[in-house]
Amino acid sequence: MAAWHRVANLGWRRPQSLPLQQTYRVNPNLSAPQSNPESTRLPVLSWLTAAHVWSIFGLALSSGLLGFAWLGSVAAIGRQGGLARLQEVWRSSKALLIPVAVYLTAYGVSVATSVHPRDSLREFASTVFTMSALILLLLWVRGERRTRWMLQGVLMTIGLFSIWGIVQYVFTDQGPVSNRIPGPFSHYMTFSGVLLVGVVILLARLGVESRLRTLPNWLLLGLITLAMVLTLTRHVWVATVAAVTLVVWMMARRWTPVYLAALLVSCLALAACAPEQWDRARSIVDLDNASNYDRLCMTWSGAQMIKDRPFFGMGPGSVTTMYPLYRHPTAPRVEIRHLHNTFVNMAAERGLIELGAFIWLLFVVGREGLRGYHAQRERSSGTADLYFTAFLLVVVFSFAGMFEANWRDTEVNRLMLFVMVIPWLLKPSTMQAQETGQARTG
């Protein structure tokens, strides 16, 4: 019985059943089947860690699950072998954890020098709590099988979100630009950002692995893309086109003429069948559009804030209150929530040091993802699509971040952190190998 508990915890292959006599010969001191209390923690902690990402539709629920995962992890780490597990996480993931540590340190200094320290402290606490999930992922979601299990759960969840949004569009008065569909979230921007994560995962999966080009994956991509089109959110449209273009260029360059023809046909179909969506698409390149001009004014205002406090910024969450003082005289809006640009908003709020650490983090993830993709492709390994997912997400969200402050949404942030850590989840784990060996011989 103990062997079965340990195998269930690890989530690996099911061992062959052994005769009762052979089971006892493995451990002569074992007089009867016994349960191992320590072994029951692993599946619970893996489920809790994964569930906090799957449940982002309710931020309070997601945070509660993350908190329970930490409580269980502290109890598990306090037992024998916990310190060794943490040391292994550090050794195998230093390249990721060092820029994260610099990022959070610069964030903390920005809080200390903020023009509104109390508001900034709340944002800092929320960010630290969200990013702490990286440690839990590295502890409890290791190896290809668990990574795919969690990734599949993310796709299924986003698929359900898409259906939710489509139902809102069809059966409610939500849908026009003035009242866009938010899905299960409080804001349509958050909804569109979550949908973009799903599109990126599926594009990487379909572009890299021929065995994954199945009808369910194509249908899911179509479902999520439809919901994304209905959100009328331009930055995710542009990011999706950029993602498809990158995949075609890297995977199937000879199909470029076909891709361009399909893109042209899609534009013509949009113009003929969906005039509201077509008007939104055309406005992307319209310099006279009020929203586009407003974003240029926000960039100008952000540059003035950075000029006044270049190193640690105005303080997390302070752009909203400081914007009226730095607003361009011709800007259409007097009040804003953020500067609609991830990089400008981060530099204005937290300074250039924080921005540098963030770019360092993105570079490390992109580099590891691309290296892993090429290495696994040469070996004909089945994990190349997972590495490419991390690379593609960083590139696409960095591009989208120039048009929208997508890093500041906690829901999107939690999804992104999981995908960004995938290259390190696939690294060989000594502790995991030992546990698997014990399960097979137990």
Secondary structure, DSSP 8 states (H G I E B T S, - for coil): -HHHHHHHHHT--------HHHHHHH-TT--S----GGGGHHHHHHHHHHHHHHTTTSHHHHHHHHHHHHHHHHHHHTSTTHHHHHHHHHHHHHHHHHHHHHHHHHHHHHHHT-SSHHHHHHHHHHHHHHHTHHHHHHHHS-SHHHHHHHHHHHHHHHHHHHHHHHHHHHHSS--SGGG---TTSS-HHHHHHHHHHHHHHHHHHHHH-GGG--HHHHHHHHHHHHHHHHTT-HHHHHHHHHHHHHHHHHH-GGGHHHHHHHHHHHHHHHHHH-HHHHHHHHGGG-TT-HHHHHHHHHHHHHHHHHHHSTTT-S-TT-HHHHHHHH--TT-S-S--SS-S-HHHHHHHHHHHHHHHHHHHHHHHHHHHHHHHHHHHHHTT-TTHHHHHHHHHHHHHHHHHTTTS-GGG-HHHHHHHHHHHTHHHHTS--HHHHHHHHHHHH-
